[in-house]
Amino acid sequence: MCLGVPMKIETINGGVARCQARGIFREVNLMLMAGTALGPGDFVMVHVGYAIQKIGQADARTSWELHDQMTRGGNA
């Protein structure tokens, strides 16, 4: 199973964004998002270190809620 992680962009330096999710910071490659307008405060879906899709804040929140449900065995 492949799992993308929603993260919020904090800063961008060239083709790399410093992103955070739940207090964890990661350097994320933006190569696959070339041509997409991105900036601090935007949310992206991250898979194996690459941003693969720009998403809205509500979608990021929903993704984390689903993740939490899965890790608790489906009990909310």
C-alpha positions as CSV (number, residue, x, y, z in Angstrom):
1,M,0.0,0.0,0.0
2,C,1.3,3.5,-0.8
3,L,0.5,6.3,1.5
4,G,0.7,10.0,0.8
5,V,1.2,12.3,3.7
6,P,-0.4,15.8,3.7
7,M,2.1,18.5,4.6
8,K,2.1,22.3,4.9
9,I,4.8,24.2,3.0
10,E,6.8,26.5,5.4
11,T,9.4,27.7,3.0
12,I,10.6,27.1,-0.6
13,N,14.2,27.3,-1.7
14,G,14.6,26.5,-5.4
15,G,13.0,23.1,-6.1
16,V,12.8,22.0,-2.4
17,A,10.2,22.9,0.2
18,R,10.6,22.7,3.9
19,C,7.2,21.2,5.0
20,Q,5.7,20.3,8.3
21,A,2.9,18.0,9.5
22,R,2.1,17.4,13.2
23,G,5.3,19.0,14.3
24,I,7.5,16.9,12.0
25,F,9.6,18.8,9.4
26,R,10.9,17.4,6.1
27,E,12.6,18.6,3.0
28,V,10.3,17.8,0.1
29,N,11.3,17.7,-3.6
30,L,9.0,19.8,-5.8
31,M,10.2,18.5,-9.1
32,L,7.0,16.7,-9.9
33,M,5.0,19.9,-9.2
34,A,6.8,22.0,-11.9
35,G,4.4,24.5,-13.3
36,T,2.1,24.5,-10.2
37,A,2.0,27.7,-8.2
38,L,3.1,26.9,-4.7
39,G,4.0,29.0,-1.7
40,P,4.3,29.0,2.0
41,G,1.0,28.0,3.6
42,D,0.0,25.7,0.8
43,F,-0.7,22.0,1.4
44,V,0.8,19.2,-0.7
45,M,0.4,15.5,-0.6
46,V,3.9,14.0,-0.1
47,H,5.0,10.5,-1.2
48,V,8.5,9.2,-0.6
49,G,9.9,12.7,-0.3
50,Y,8.2,14.2,-3.4
51,A,5.2,16.5,-3.5
52,I,2.7,14.8,-5.9
53,Q,-0.4,17.0,-5.6
54,K,-1.5,20.4,-4.2
55,I,-4.5,20.0,-1.9
56,G,-6.7,22.2,0.2
57,Q,-6.5,22.6,3.9
58,A,-9.8,20.7,4.4
59,D,-8.5,17.8,2.3
60,A,-5.3,17.7,4.4
61,R,-7.4,17.6,7.6
62,T,-9.6,14.9,6.2
63,S,-6.6,12.8,5.2
64,W,-5.2,13.0,8.7
65,E,-8.6,12.1,10.3
66,L,-8.8,9.0,8.0
67,H,-5.2,8.1,8.9
68,D,-6.0,8.4,12.6
69,Q,-9.1,6.1,12.2
70,M,-7.0,3.5,10.4
71,T,-4.3,3.5,13.1
72,R,-7.0,3.1,15.8
73,G,-8.5,0.1,14.1
74,G,-11.4,2.1,12.7
75,N,-12.7,3.5,16.0
76,A,-13.1,7.2,16.0
